[in-house]
Amino acid sequence: MADHPAEDDIGRPQDTAVALMKEKHEVVLAMLHGFDHRGFFTARPGDQLTLIKSAAEHILTLDAGEPEDRQGDGRRRFAVAVSALTTAHALSAPHPDARGIDGDVAFFQAVRGTLLKYAMTDDGDGETGGVIKDAAIRQLVSQAITTDRIIDVFRETGMEKPNISILSDEFLAEVRDMPQRNLALEALKRLLNDEIRLRERRNLIEARHFSDMLKDAIRRYHNRAIDTAQVVQELIDIARQFRDAAQRGEALGLSDEELAFYDALALNDSAVQAMGDDDLKIIARELVVTVRNNVGINWTQKESVKANLRRMVRRILKKYGYPPQRQEEATLTVIQQAELFGDTLVR
């Protein structure tokens, strides 16, 4: 008896791991109930990719139409279950039962990776989804315009590489026609949110406007006021408006910085009606000059500089007759936008 304690100690942890592995395997299989993944192992490579995407679509249908506060619940539960299964499977090797589900684990991991590439929310097991999905989407955004290389994310979604820009009509049409509607929805949400975050530094008000539009569309989708096909189309329409908004400054004869301040001033319809478009453009141009002439490196960290700018902004608004009841709000918005510009306005 005394000669075998080490063997017992080795055997028991593996037995526990194998039992846990079997339990987690059943959990994942239950989430894929109604989807037969077994054909994956004998399918051609192209068909295998289709099966992975279809499985991801199946998981996303668990979320479709749920209230907004439960968005992504199926996706998160699947990610957590696959992570737990992967860990238990690794601990169970080289047990025969572990080898018997090697293929299943690899398939589940591929589905999980596909879901994370399109997810906007935390995947539920400590990863904010960032590393995997951001790499794929950022590669799509940064390379789609400038390279002739095949981009993995396009190949994986079955779409062709867009020939002009990430928000070209051709690209958006291909997203609309993806057979996996829920994946299309996730991809569009991710792309739009990334674009909104990028736009915030250049134009806070415009970014807020598109963020509100996106949130409203998603809210109505989760409240079942619109279906998946309709929300995909709405997000495509928002993407087109986002793309076209980039031309507004040129049409108004304003630089990017001037347009941002113009939008901050025009936030209140009463101000626009009271003053007129031309006066607001004059104020916007003067604000850019004033900020540039009165800030230095790291100015956003100096309260005295910001306080001085607030006084100058108020003076300019008063000078041009900006509605008094709106001046304080406009001043705060202008300063907030200037802070987002940071040192880019420094001469």
Backbone hydrogen bonds, N-H to C=O, Kabsch-Sander energy under -0.5 kcal/mol:
donor,donor_aa,acceptor,acceptor_aa,energy
4,H,1,M,-1.7
8,D,4,H,-1.9
9,D,5,P,-2.5
10,I,6,A,-2.0
11,G,7,E,-2.7
12,R,8,D,-2.4
14,Q,10,I,-1.1
15,D,11,G,-2.4
16,T,12,R,-2.3
17,A,13,P,-2.3
18,V,14,Q,-2.9
19,A,15,D,-2.2
20,L,16,T,-2.3
21,M,17,A,-2.9
22,K,18,V,-2.4
23,E,19,A,-1.9
24,K,20,L,-2.7
25,H,21,M,-2.4
26,E,22,K,-2.0
27,V,23,E,-1.7
28,V,24,K,-2.3
29,L,25,H,-2.4
30,A,26,E,-2.3
31,M,27,V,-1.6
32,L,28,V,-1.3
33,H,30,A,-1.4
35,F,32,L,-2.7
36,D,34,G,-0.5
37,H,35,F,-0.9
40,F,37,H,-2.0
41,F,38,R,-1.1
42,T,39,G,-1.1
43,A,39,G,-1.0
48,Q,44,R,-2.6
49,L,45,P,-1.9
50,T,46,G,-1.5
51,L,47,D,-2.2
52,I,48,Q,-2.1
53,K,49,L,-2.2
54,S,50,T,-2.6
55,A,51,L,-2.3
56,A,52,I,-2.1
57,E,53,K,-2.4
58,H,54,S,-2.2
59,I,55,A,-2.1
60,L,56,A,-2.2
61,T,57,E,-1.6
62,L,58,H,-0.5
62,L,59,I,-1.3
63,D,60,L,-1.4
64,A,60,L,-1.0
66,E,63,D,-2.4
70,R,67,P,-2.0
71,Q,68,E,-1.5
73,D,70,R,-2.0
76,R,72,G,-2.9
77,R,73,D,-2.7
78,F,74,G,-2.3
79,A,75,R,-2.4
80,V,76,R,-2.7
81,A,77,R,-2.5
82,V,78,F,-2.7
83,S,79,A,-2.1
84,A,80,V,-2.4
85,L,81,A,-2.5
86,T,82,V,-2.7
87,T,83,S,-2.1
88,A,84,A,-2.5
89,H,85,L,-2.8
90,A,86,T,-2.1
91,L,87,T,-2.1
92,S,88,A,-1.4
93,A,89,H,-0.9
93,A,90,A,-0.5
95,H,92,S,-2.5
98,A,95,H,-0.9
99,R,95,H,-1.9
100,G,96,P,-1.9
101,I,97,D,-0.5
101,I,98,A,-1.1
102,D,99,R,-1.2
105,V,101,I,-2.5
106,A,102,D,-2.1
107,F,103,G,-2.3
108,F,104,D,-2.9
109,Q,105,V,-2.4
110,A,106,A,-1.8
111,V,107,F,-2.2
112,R,108,F,-2.6
113,G,109,Q,-2.5
114,T,110,A,-1.9
115,L,111,V,-2.4
116,L,112,R,-2.2
117,K,113,G,-1.4
118,Y,114,T,-0.7
118,Y,115,L,-0.9
119,A,115,L,-1.1
123,D,127,E,-1.6
133,K,129,G,-1.5
134,D,129,G,-0.6
134,D,130,G,-2.0
135,A,130,G,-0.5
135,A,131,V,-1.0
136,A,132,I,-1.5
137,I,133,K,-2.6
138,R,134,D,-3.1
139,Q,135,A,-1.6
140,L,136,A,-1.9
141,V,137,I,-2.7
142,S,138,R,-3.0
143,Q,139,Q,-1.9
144,A,140,L,-1.6
147,T,143,Q,-1.7
152,D,150,I,-0.5
154,F,151,I,-1.0
155,R,151,I,-2.0
156,E,152,D,-2.8
157,T,153,V,-1.2
158,G,154,F,-0.9
159,M,154,F,-1.9
168,S,165,S,-1.8
172,L,168,S,-2.5
173,A,169,D,-2.3
174,E,170,E,-1.7
175,V,171,F,-2.1
176,R,172,L,-2.4
177,D,173,A,-1.6
178,M,175,V,-1.4
181,R,179,P,-1.4
184,A,180,Q,-2.1
185,L,181,R,-2.4
186,E,182,N,-2.3
187,A,183,L,-2.6
188,L,184,A,-2.4
189,K,185,L,-2.6
190,R,186,E,-2.3
191,L,187,A,-2.6
192,L,188,L,-2.8
193,N,189,K,-2.5
194,D,190,R,-2.3
195,E,191,L,-2.4
196,I,192,L,-2.7
197,R,193,N,-2.3
198,L,194,D,-2.1
199,R,195,E,-2.4
200,E,196,I,-1.6
201,R,197,R,-0.6
201,R,198,L,-0.6
202,R,198,L,-0.6
203,N,199,R,-3.3
207,A,203,N,-2.3
208,R,204,L,-2.4
209,H,205,I,-2.3
210,F,206,E,-2.2
211,S,207,A,-2.4
212,D,208,R,-2.6
213,M,209,H,-1.9
214,L,210,F,-2.4
215,K,211,S,-2.7
216,D,212,D,-2.3
217,A,213,M,-2.1
218,I,214,L,-2.3
219,R,215,K,-2.6
220,R,216,D,-2.3
221,Y,217,A,-1.8
222,H,218,I,-2.5
223,N,219,R,-1.7
224,R,221,Y,-1.4
225,A,220,R,-2.9
226,I,220,R,-1.0
231,V,227,D,-2.5
232,V,228,T,-2.4
233,Q,229,A,-1.9
234,E,230,Q,-2.3
235,L,231,V,-2.4
236,I,232,V,-2.0
237,D,233,Q,-2.2
238,I,234,E,-2.3
239,A,235,L,-2.3
240,R,236,I,-2.2
241,Q,237,D,-2.3
242,F,238,I,-2.7
243,R,239,A,-2.4
244,D,240,R,-2.6
245,A,241,Q,-2.1
246,A,242,F,-0.7
246,A,243,R,-1.0
247,Q,244,D,-1.8
248,R,245,A,-1.7
251,A,247,Q,-2.0
252,L,248,R,-2.1
253,G,249,G,-1.0
253,G,250,E,-0.5
254,L,249,G,-2.9
259,L,255,S,-2.8
260,A,256,D,-1.9
261,F,257,E,-1.9
262,Y,258,E,-2.5
263,D,259,L,-2.7
264,A,260,A,-1.7
265,L,261,F,-1.9
266,A,262,Y,-2.3
268,N,265,L,-0.7
269,D,267,L,-0.6
271,A,268,N,-0.9
272,V,268,N,-1.6
273,Q,269,D,-2.8
274,A,270,S,-2.2
275,M,271,A,-2.2
276,G,272,V,-2.3
280,L,276,G,-1.5
281,K,277,D,-1.9
282,I,278,D,-1.9
283,I,279,D,-2.4
284,A,280,L,-2.4
285,R,281,K,-2.2
286,E,282,I,-2.1
287,L,283,I,-2.6
288,V,284,A,-1.9
289,V,285,R,-1.9
290,T,286,E,-2.6
291,V,287,L,-2.7
292,R,288,V,-2.4
293,N,289,V,-2.0
294,N,290,T,-0.6
294,N,291,V,-1.2
295,V,292,R,-0.5
299,W,296,G,-1.6
301,Q,298,N,-1.6
302,K,299,W,-2.1
303,E,301,Q,-0.7
306,K,302,K,-1.8
307,A,303,E,-2.7
308,N,304,S,-2.0
309,L,305,V,-2.2
310,R,306,K,-2.3
311,R,307,A,-1.8
312,M,308,N,-2.0
313,V,309,L,-2.8
314,R,310,R,-2.4
315,R,311,R,-2.0
316,I,312,M,-2.2
317,L,313,V,-2.5
318,K,314,R,-2.4
319,K,315,R,-2.3
320,Y,316,I,-1.7
321,G,318,K,-1.3
322,Y,317,L,-2.9
326,R,323,P,-2.0
327,Q,323,P,-0.6
327,Q,324,P,-0.9
328,E,324,P,-0.5
330,A,326,R,-2.3
331,T,327,Q,-2.6
332,L,328,E,-2.3
333,T,329,E,-2.0
334,V,330,A,-2.6
335,I,331,T,-2.4
336,Q,332,L,-2.2
337,Q,333,T,-2.5
338,A,334,V,-2.5
339,E,335,I,-2.4
340,L,336,Q,-1.6
341,F,337,Q,-1.7
342,G,338,A,-1.2
344,T,341,F,-1.8
345,L,342,G,-0.8
346,V,343,D,-1.4
347,R,292,R,-0.7
